Amino acid sequence: MGDAEERLYSQLEEEGQSFFLEYVLPQQRKSYLCSADCCDSPKDPMTSRVCVAQCRRLVDALRKFYVEELRGLAGRYEKCAERCDRVGEDTKANPLTYPRTNFGKCSEFCALEFLNLLPKTVESMRTTARRRLTESSQSS
């Protein structure tokens, strides 16, 4: 793995943890407290279940969004790297060295491209999370 790839994976992990701590975890706390309130004076079991499900709705949506966004970005990176596997296949160069050399250059290019894309993607995730939290608080 090249330097850019290592930085990409490190940055992805760091940004993912930051997003989770900033948006998902606080909402998870609220969800647990809300669920506990549902159990304080239940009218019947079904009412309690519906109440708890409502409490979990936003945190579940944020988690799903978080996972889908990071999975989507990782998938796009993998597709770029897969294209690198094909680099050099149509050349007359030494088949033992040419593709391997160019694969390294190509995969580094992919990693750098996605490192540059990551801040914009993370900011978009944060904007969407803030919007969803705002919409949720207004509808409550």
Summary of the structure (lengths in Angstrom):
residues: 140
radius of gyration: 22.0
end to end distance: 47.8
largest distance: 76.9
contacts: 368
relative contact order: 0.14
helix: 86%
strand: 0%
